[in-house]
């Protein structure tokens, strides 16, 4: 039976904080270390306490999207603005829901909203995280120079709503590398004047808002 996934925007209400805390608790230490690019112990309660502000960050600087199934939190997307026009993207998916389309569903909701045309969006993944890299490439992200060893940085200049929606429709549930590459080229070609990101990989450490790396976890 196919699970029904509901997606909604979060605020800073007690119920929203409880949902995010429950999602963090449903993630293994390994998933939390990958998400926050950290070494050593990863205790869910401490992770939530430390990064709560980032995980619940919403308008005007971005959006936090929660995916639930039967009322149970299964995934969270964070789109957090560093400065107007530039944002960090990160996704957290509960271990038992990884590779079941959760990150793809959250991403489709984000891009279909059409709220950030022409923004530069960045994401960081651990080197060798092929699932996360494939997800980013299917959305049109391009690799850019990375500052941290063992990490890979990606960037996307968001094209118009119609183009981005078309890219996501083409890429959904597509694990074929050739089609992922076509989706990447198509998004990059939506605005020929923006094929290169002149700010990518220059002059600043690759760390997201509030010092949190925007790492995209394995699984979709």
C-alpha positions in Angstrom: 0.0 0.0 0.0 1.3 3.4 -0.9 1.7 5.8 2.0 -0.1 9.1 1.9 2.3 11.9 2.6 1.1 15.3 3.9 3.3 18.4 3.6 2.8 21.7 5.5 4.8 24.7 6.4 6.0 25.1 10.0 6.0 28.1 12.3 7.3 28.3 15.8 4.3 26.9 17.6 4.7 24.3 20.4 3.1 21.6 18.2 5.7 22.4 15.4 8.6 22.1 17.9 7.2 18.8 19.1 7.0 17.4 15.6 10.6 18.4 14.7 11.9 17.0 18.0 10.1 13.7 17.2 11.6 13.6 13.7 15.1 14.2 15.1 14.5 11.4 17.6 13.6 9.0 14.8 16.9 9.5 13.1 20.0 7.4 13.8 23.2 9.0 15.1 24.7 8.3 11.7 22.0 10.2 9.9 22.3 13.1 12.3 26.0 13.2 11.9 25.6 13.3 8.1 22.9 16.0 8.3 24.9 18.3 10.5 28.4 17.4 9.3 29.5 16.6 12.8 31.8 14.0 14.4 31.5 12.2 17.6 28.2 11.5 19.5 24.9 12.7 18.1 22.3 12.7 20.8 18.9 13.7 19.4 17.8 15.8 22.3 21.0 17.8 22.2 20.8 18.1 18.4 17.3 19.6 18.6 18.2 21.9 21.4 21.3 23.2 19.6 19.8 23.6 16.1 16.1 24.2 16.9 16.2 27.8 15.6 17.6 26.6 12.2 15.3 23.6 11.9 12.2 25.8 12.5 13.3 28.8 10.5 10.5 30.2 8.3 9.4 33.4 6.6 10.6 36.0 5.8 14.0 34.3 5.5 12.9 30.9 4.1 10.6 28.0 4.9 10.5 24.9 6.9 8.4 22.1 5.4 7.3 19.0 7.4 6.3 15.8 5.8 4.0 13.5 7.8 2.4 10.1 7.2 -0.6 9.3 9.4 0.3 12.3 11.6 3.9 10.9 12.2 6.7 13.2 11.2 8.9 11.5 8.5 10.8 14.3 6.8 11.8 18.0 7.1 13.1 20.4 4.5 14.8 23.6 5.5 15.3 26.5 3.1 17.1 29.2 5.0 18.2 32.5 3.6 21.7 33.7 4.4 21.1 37.0 2.7 18.3 38.1 0.4 18.6 36.1 -2.8 20.8 33.3 -1.4 19.6 30.3 0.6 20.9 27.0 2.0 18.9 23.8 1.4 18.9 20.9 3.8 16.7 17.8 4.2 16.3 15.4 7.1 14.4 12.1 6.7 13.7 9.5 9.4 15.8 6.4 8.9 12.8 4.1 8.2 11.5 6.5 5.5 14.7 7.0 3.6 14.6 6.1 -0.1 10.9 6.3 -0.2 10.4 9.6 -2.0 10.2 11.9 1.0 12.9 14.3 0.0 11.7 14.4 -3.6 8.1 15.2 -2.4 9.4 18.0 -0.2 11.5 19.4 -3.0 8.6 19.4 -5.4 6.4 21.3 -2.9 9.2 23.9 -2.5 9.8 24.5 -6.2 6.1 24.4 -7.2 5.4 27.3 -4.8 7.3 29.5 -7.2 8.4 31.9 -4.4 12.1 32.1 -5.1 12.8 32.7 -8.8 16.4 33.9 -9.5 17.6 32.9 -6.0 20.9 31.1 -5.7 20.4 28.0 -3.6 23.2 26.0 -2.1 23.5 22.5 -0.6 26.4 20.5 0.9 26.7 16.7 1.0 29.4 14.4 2.2 31.6 13.1 -0.6 30.4 9.7 -1.7 26.8 10.3 -0.8 25.6 9.3 -4.2 21.9 9.2 -3.3 21.9 12.9 -2.2 24.0 13.9 -5.1 21.7 12.3 -7.6 18.7 14.0 -5.9 20.4 17.4 -6.3 21.4 16.8 -9.9 17.8 15.8 -10.8 16.7 19.2 -9.6 19.3 21.1 -11.7 22.0 21.7 -9.1 25.6 21.9 -10.3 28.8 21.0 -8.4 30.8 24.0 -7.3 34.2 24.3 -5.5 34.0 23.0 -1.9 35.9 24.5 1.0 35.8 21.5 3.3 37.6 18.2 2.6 35.2 15.3 2.4 32.3 17.5 1.3 30.7 18.4 -2.0 29.0 21.7 -2.6 26.2 22.3 -5.1 24.4 25.4 -6.3 21.3 26.2 -8.3 20.0 29.5 -9.7 16.2 28.9 -9.5 14.7 29.4 -12.9 11.1 30.5 -13.5 8.3 28.5 -12.0 7.1 26.8 -15.1 10.6 25.6 -16.0 11.4 24.4 -12.5 8.1 22.5 -12.3 8.9 20.9 -15.7 12.3 19.8 -14.5 10.9 18.2 -11.4 8.2 16.5 -13.4 10.8 15.0 -15.7 13.1 13.9 -12.8 10.6 12.5 -10.3 11.3 8.9 -9.3 14.0 8.7 -12.1 17.1 6.9 -11.0 18.7 6.9 -14.4 21.9 9.0 -14.5 21.5 10.1 -18.1 18.0 11.6 -17.4 19.4 13.2 -14.3 22.1 14.8 -16.4 19.5 16.1 -18.9 17.5 17.6 -16.1 20.6 19.3 -14.8 21.4 20.8 -18.2 17.8 21.8 -18.8 17.6 23.8 -15.6 21.0 25.4 -16.1 20.0 26.4 -19.6 16.8 28.1 -18.5 18.7 31.3 -18.3 21.9 31.3 -20.5 23.2 34.3 -18.7 23.3 32.4 -15.4 25.1 29.2 -16.4 27.9 30.1 -14.0 27.4 31.2 -10.4 29.9 33.9 -10.0 29.7 33.8 -6.2 29.9 30.0 -5.8 32.9 28.9 -3.8 34.4 32.3 -3.3 35.5 34.2 -0.3 33.5 32.6 2.5 33.4 29.4 4.5 30.7 27.0 3.4 28.6 26.9 6.4 24.8 27.6 6.5 22.7 29.9 8.7 23.5 29.9 12.4 26.6 27.9 11.6 24.7 24.8 10.4 25.9 23.1 7.2 23.0 22.6 4.8 23.7 18.9 4.2 21.2 16.8 2.2 20.9 13.3 3.8 20.9 10.0 2.0 17.5 8.9 0.9 14.7 10.7 -0.9 
